[in-house]
Amino acid sequence: MDESTQYPSLAERCVFITGGATGIGAAMVEAFAMQSARVAFVDVDSASAKALCDKVEGQCGRRPWFQSVDVTDVPALQNAIQVAVSELGPLQALINNAANDNRHSPSEVTAQSWRDCMAINLDAAFFAAQAAADIMQKQGSGSIINFSSINALLGPANMPGYVTAKAGLVGMTKALARDYGDSEIRVNAILPGWVVTDRQLQTWLTPEAEADWMKQVALKQRLQPADVANLALFLAAEDSRMITGQSFTIDGGRT
């Protein structure tokens, strides 16, 4: 029995997701597709994107719109948003999910590596929001969701660029919520904790690290991509129509 909440305001509306091929992004592609939304996403991982599109088409009978785009290429990113909307219809939500959480000590950072880190983790979200807002302003409504991280609150070691960018997304969310409010465009942020994705399992989520994490959370369960996707559904739907400029932490009670 499917007990998931259904949001009628998402049906037949375009939802655009960056970094949608794997992890949390893929979970959101699936979740929005199950809401009968017209899902568009971009990613650089074309192989994973094709597999996901095949899976979703088998589940829902409708294939997501996908384009291979490096989100640091601003013209390509903004063009993809425009093309997707022209093909799929009214833009209900933009979800800025693409990120790169590579580790680096402060002494290793160069001027170029710092700019590269900002380009994917902060700049892309602003310029995607800029393009989406231009469309949403003409419609008179829309929802923009920026993915920050609890790392912006905790400030872990060896991630100065990533932490700075994720903190910047919280400030940007506040700023754009005010700028776009007159057009009935809502802007909110999601701050996930340690989500159990394939990437995390392959890199940093060792049994020892997970045991330590479980000591620090209130809810002693793994945080799954689908849990985060459920929050994104609510913030994208009209059910959250009076919520804007807010940051929502989902971390099992870690912070």
C-alpha positions, -999 to 999 in steps of 0.1 A, spaced: 0 0 0 14 34 -10 11 56 20 30 86 6 13 120 6 0 132 -27 3 169 -37 -22 178 -64 -5 211 -71 26 192 -84 6 172 -110 14 181 -146 38 209 -136 74 212 -144 100 206 -117 136 212 -125 164 195 -105 201 200 -108 224 171 -100 195 147 -104 212 115 -117 223 100 -84 219 102 -46 194 127 -32 188 141 -67 177 108 -81 154 102 -51 138 135 -59 134 127 -96 116 96 -86 95 112 -59 83 141 -81 76 117 -110 54 97 -86 34 129 -80 27 131 -118 50 161 -121 68 167 -154 104 162 -141 134 178 -158 170 173 -145 206 180 -155 238 162 -145 272 154 -159 267 116 -152 249 107 -184 251 69 -178 234 71 -144 209 96 -158 199 72 -185 195 43 -161 173 66 -139 152 77 -168 146 41 -178 136 32 -142 112 61 -138 96 56 -172 90 20 -161 74 31 -129 54 60 -141 50 56 -178 66 90 -184 103 96 -191 120 124 -173 135 152 -194 173 150 -191 202 170 -205 239 166 -198 249 199 -183 278 211 -162 261 235 -138 292 257 -137 285 266 -173 260 293 -165 247 299 -201 242 261 -206 224 258 -172 201 287 -178 194 276 -213 185 241 -201 159 256 -177 143 276 -205 142 247 -229 128 223 -203 100 247 -194 92 254 -231 88 216 -236 72 206 -203 50 235 -193 46 258 -162 76 257 -138 64 248 -103 97 244 -87 135 247 -91 156 225 -69 193 235 -66 208 202 -56 241 199 -75 272 200 -53 307 187 -47 317 179 -11 353 170 -18 376 174 12 406 198 12 427 214 39 429 252 40 466 250 31 458 231 -1 433 257 -15 444 278 -44 427 308 -59 414 286 -88 403 257 -66 384 281 -44 366 296 -74 358 262 -87 343 252 -54 321 283 -53 311 278 -89 294 244 -83 283 248 -47 271 284 -47 272 302 -80 252 277 -99 223 279 -75 221 317 -79 222 317 -116 197 288 -119 174 308 -95 178 339 -117 167 320 -148 138 302 -129 126 334 -113 123 352 -147 99 324 -157 81 322 -124 76 360 -123 56 358 -155 35 330 -140 30 348 -107 41 318 -86 68 292 -80 91 276 -54 129 276 -53 146 251 -30 183 255 -23 203 226 -8 226 237 19 239 213 46 243 210 83 280 214 77 272 251 74 261 249 110 288 225 123 318 237 104 337 203 101 374 203 94 390 201 59 360 215 40 365 253 42 352 260 6 322 236 8 312 249 43 315 285 32 294 279 1 267 260 20 265 289 45 262 313 16 232 294 3 214 301 36 220 338 32 211 337 -5 179 320 4 169 348 27 179 375 2 160 359 -27 129 352 -7 127 390 -1 135 399 -37 110 375 -52 82 377 -27 62 403 -45 59 378 -74 47 350 -51 79 331 -55 90 312 -24 126 305 -17 136 280 10 166 259 20 170 223 30 200 214 53 204 176 53 226 157 77 246 126 67 224 110 40 232 74 31 239 76 -6 261 53 -27 287 80 -29 289 83 9 290 46 13 319 43 -12 339 72 3 334 84 39 306 65 55 326 37 71 312 14 98 332 34 124 321 68 111 285 56 111 287 43 146 300 77 157 272 95 139 246 73 156 259 84 190 252 120 181 217 118 166 184 115 184 168 91 159 190 61 156 182 53 120 199 60 87 189 92 69 178 81 35 176 101 2 138 94 2 134 112 36 150 143 21 129 140 -11 97 140 10 106 174 25 113 187 -10 79 176 -21 62 196 6 83 228 0 76 226 -38 39 221 -34 13 248 -27 7 232 7 36 253 19 24 285 2 31 308 31 66 294 39 95 313 25 130 325 35 134 295 58 160 268 64 148 233 72 172 209 89 167 172 84 194 153 103 177 129 127 184 154 155 221 158 151 222 196 154 
